[in-house]
Amino acid sequence: SELEALLTIGRALEMVAPNADSPPNIKLTEGTFAPSTTGESFPIIMISNVNLIGQGEEVTILDAEQTARVMYIDNCINNTISMLSIINGFSGAAVSNLDGGGMHISSSNPILSHITFRYNLAAFGGALFLNGASPLITNVTIRNNEATGNGGGILMDYFSNPILKNVNIADNIAGEWGGGMNIFFSEPKFLDVSIINNKSGSGGGG
């Protein structure tokens, strides 16, 4: 409860009872969830039939402090993640794979709403990596993320088919192939997408 809150998101996910008909909301308070402040362990591994809801992008912050990627969603159904910021994720040689510094979504179709991704770093997909995933991404800001390879903002791979609506992608940096957003294999559906001031290295991308 609000009066007897759990300290970490990981602990809340261990204790919550998922419900396919009415997914419970894990409601996050204002403040920064980080290894140095709350002892949060990253990545946060989502489970099916549970929602993660913050108080707002400026006030609920998931900060991995460059220790790991921020969130991992694999083979999950029926998730909404909203009203928070995802920052300082890292997916590199020290972790199990190299993609999705902010969030890695594989074979899952969550709703991502009112989220800001900033200062996340990965080899591929600085902020967000999609692997066979078709999330609904709405009212999301993706800024100042970096990939040393492809997709400084988002990398969409292996038959991913997301819907992006009112998504602002700005000032992301990519290395080998460039672009704040690279698209591979499948044709995603774009609605109201704005791409502003993308920085890139040589090669293709968009």
C-alpha positions as CSV (number, residue, x, y, z in Angstrom):
1,S,0.0,0.0,0.0
2,E,1.0,3.6,-0.2
3,L,1.6,3.7,3.6
4,E,3.6,0.5,3.5
5,A,5.3,0.7,0.2
6,L,7.9,-1.8,-1.0
7,L,11.3,-0.4,-1.6
8,T,12.1,-1.8,-5.0
9,I,10.3,-2.5,-8.2
10,G,11.9,-6.0,-8.3
11,R,10.4,-6.9,-5.0
12,A,7.0,-5.7,-6.1
13,L,7.2,-7.9,-9.2
14,E,8.1,-10.8,-7.0
15,M,5.0,-10.3,-4.7
16,V,2.3,-9.1,-7.2
17,A,-0.4,-11.6,-8.3
18,P,-0.8,-11.3,-12.1
19,N,-4.3,-11.2,-13.5
20,A,-5.1,-11.7,-17.2
21,D,-8.6,-10.3,-16.9
22,S,-7.6,-7.2,-14.8
23,P,-3.8,-6.7,-14.7
24,P,-2.8,-5.1,-11.4
25,N,-1.0,-1.8,-11.4
26,I,2.3,-1.5,-9.6
27,K,2.1,2.2,-8.8
28,L,5.5,3.9,-8.4
29,T,6.0,6.9,-6.2
30,E,7.8,10.1,-7.1
31,G,11.5,9.9,-6.9
32,T,14.5,8.0,-8.5
33,F,14.7,4.3,-8.4
34,A,18.4,3.5,-8.7
35,P,21.1,1.3,-7.2
36,S,22.5,4.1,-5.1
37,T,19.2,5.4,-3.8
38,T,16.7,2.5,-3.3
39,G,19.0,-0.5,-4.0
40,E,17.1,-1.2,-7.2
41,S,18.7,-4.0,-9.2
42,F,18.6,-3.7,-13.0
43,P,17.4,-4.8,-15.4
44,I,13.8,-4.8,-14.3
45,I,12.4,-8.0,-15.7
46,M,8.7,-7.6,-16.5
47,I,6.2,-10.4,-16.2
48,S,2.9,-10.9,-18.0
49,N,-0.4,-9.4,-16.9
50,V,1.1,-6.6,-14.8
51,N,1.3,-2.9,-15.4
52,L,4.0,-0.5,-14.2
53,I,2.7,3.1,-13.7
54,G,4.6,6.1,-12.5
55,Q,3.6,9.5,-11.4
56,G,5.0,11.4,-14.4
57,E,7.9,11.5,-16.7
58,E,9.6,14.3,-14.7
59,V,9.0,12.8,-11.3
60,T,9.3,9.0,-11.5
61,I,12.7,8.0,-12.8
62,L,14.2,4.6,-13.4
63,D,18.0,5.2,-13.4
64,A,20.2,2.2,-14.0
65,E,23.3,4.3,-13.3
66,Q,25.0,2.6,-16.3
67,T,25.1,-0.7,-14.5
68,A,22.8,-2.6,-16.9
69,R,19.9,-2.0,-19.3
70,V,16.9,-0.6,-17.5
71,M,14.1,-3.0,-18.5
72,Y,13.7,-6.4,-20.2
73,I,10.4,-7.6,-21.6
74,D,10.5,-11.1,-23.0
75,N,7.5,-13.3,-24.1
76,C,5.1,-11.2,-22.0
77,I,1.5,-10.3,-22.7
78,N,-0.8,-7.7,-21.3
79,N,1.6,-5.0,-20.0
80,T,1.3,-1.3,-19.9
81,I,4.2,0.8,-18.8
82,S,3.6,4.5,-18.5
83,M,4.3,7.9,-16.8
84,L,8.0,7.5,-16.1
85,S,11.5,8.2,-17.4
86,I,14.1,5.5,-18.3
87,I,17.7,6.8,-18.1
88,N,21.3,5.8,-17.9
89,G,20.8,2.2,-19.1
90,F,23.8,0.3,-20.5
91,S,23.9,-2.8,-22.6
92,G,27.4,-3.7,-23.5
93,A,30.2,-6.2,-23.0
94,A,29.5,-6.5,-19.3
95,V,25.9,-7.8,-19.9
96,S,24.4,-10.8,-21.5
97,N,23.8,-9.1,-24.9
98,L,24.5,-5.8,-26.5
99,D,21.1,-4.4,-27.5
100,G,18.5,-2.1,-25.9
101,G,20.2,0.1,-23.4
102,G,17.0,1.5,-22.1
103,M,14.6,-1.3,-22.9
104,H,14.7,-4.6,-24.8
105,I,11.4,-6.0,-26.0
106,S,11.3,-9.5,-27.4
107,S,8.2,-11.4,-28.6
108,S,6.0,-9.1,-26.6
109,N,3.5,-6.4,-27.4
110,P,3.3,-3.9,-24.4
111,I,1.8,-0.5,-24.4
112,L,4.4,2.2,-23.8
113,S,2.8,5.5,-23.0
114,H,4.2,8.8,-21.6
115,I,7.8,7.6,-21.3
116,T,11.0,9.5,-21.7
117,F,14.2,7.7,-22.7
118,R,17.4,9.6,-22.1
119,Y,21.1,8.9,-21.8
120,N,20.9,5.2,-22.6
121,L,23.8,3.4,-24.3
122,A,24.0,0.1,-26.2
123,A,25.8,-1.4,-29.1
124,F,22.5,-1.7,-31.0
125,G,19.3,0.3,-30.1
126,G,20.5,2.9,-27.6
127,A,17.1,3.5,-26.1
128,L,14.9,0.7,-27.4
129,F,15.5,-2.6,-29.2
130,L,12.6,-4.6,-30.6
131,N,13.0,-8.3,-31.5
132,G,9.9,-9.8,-33.0
133,A,7.8,-7.3,-31.0
134,S,4.9,-5.1,-31.9
135,P,4.3,-2.7,-29.1
136,L,2.0,0.4,-29.2
137,I,4.3,3.3,-28.5
138,T,2.5,6.6,-27.8
139,N,3.4,10.0,-26.4
140,V,7.1,8.9,-26.0
141,T,10.2,11.0,-26.1
142,I,13.5,9.5,-27.1
143,R,16.4,11.9,-26.8
144,N,20.2,11.9,-26.2
145,N,20.6,8.1,-26.4
146,E,23.5,6.4,-28.2
147,A,24.3,3.2,-30.0
148,T,27.9,2.5,-30.9
149,G,26.5,0.5,-33.9
150,N,23.0,0.9,-35.3
151,G,20.0,2.7,-34.0
152,G,20.8,5.4,-31.5
153,G,17.1,5.8,-30.7
154,I,15.3,2.6,-31.7
155,L,16.4,-0.5,-33.6
156,M,13.6,-2.6,-35.0
157,D,14.6,-6.1,-35.9
158,Y,13.3,-9.6,-36.8
159,F,9.7,-8.9,-37.9
160,S,8.9,-6.3,-35.4
161,N,5.8,-4.3,-36.4
162,P,5.2,-1.5,-33.8
163,I,2.7,1.3,-33.9
164,L,4.3,4.7,-33.1
165,K,2.0,7.6,-32.4
166,N,3.2,11.0,-31.3
167,V,6.8,9.9,-30.8
168,N,9.5,12.5,-30.7
169,I,13.0,11.3,-31.5
170,A,15.8,13.9,-31.2
171,D,19.5,14.2,-30.8
172,N,20.3,10.5,-30.7
173,I,23.7,9.3,-31.9
174,A,24.5,6.2,-33.8
175,G,27.8,4.8,-35.1
176,E,28.3,2.5,-38.0
177,W,25.0,3.0,-39.9
178,G,23.6,6.1,-38.3
179,G,20.2,7.5,-37.6
180,G,18.1,7.9,-34.5
181,M,15.9,5.0,-35.8
182,N,16.9,2.1,-38.0
183,I,14.4,-0.4,-39.3
184,F,15.3,-3.9,-40.3
185,F,13.3,-6.7,-42.0
186,S,9.7,-5.6,-41.3
187,E,7.7,-2.6,-42.2
188,P,6.4,-0.8,-39.1
189,K,3.4,1.5,-39.0
190,F,4.2,5.1,-38.2
191,L,1.5,7.5,-37.0
192,D,2.4,11.1,-36.1
193,V,6.2,10.4,-35.8
194,S,8.5,13.4,-35.6
195,I,12.2,12.9,-36.1
196,I,14.3,15.9,-35.2
197,N,18.0,16.7,-35.3
198,N,19.3,13.1,-35.6
199,K,23.0,12.7,-35.6
200,S,24.7,9.8,-37.3
201,G,27.8,8.3,-38.6
202,S,28.2,7.2,-42.2
203,G,25.9,4.7,-43.9
204,G,22.2,4.2,-44.1
205,G,19.4,4.6,-41.6
206,G,16.8,7.1,-40.8
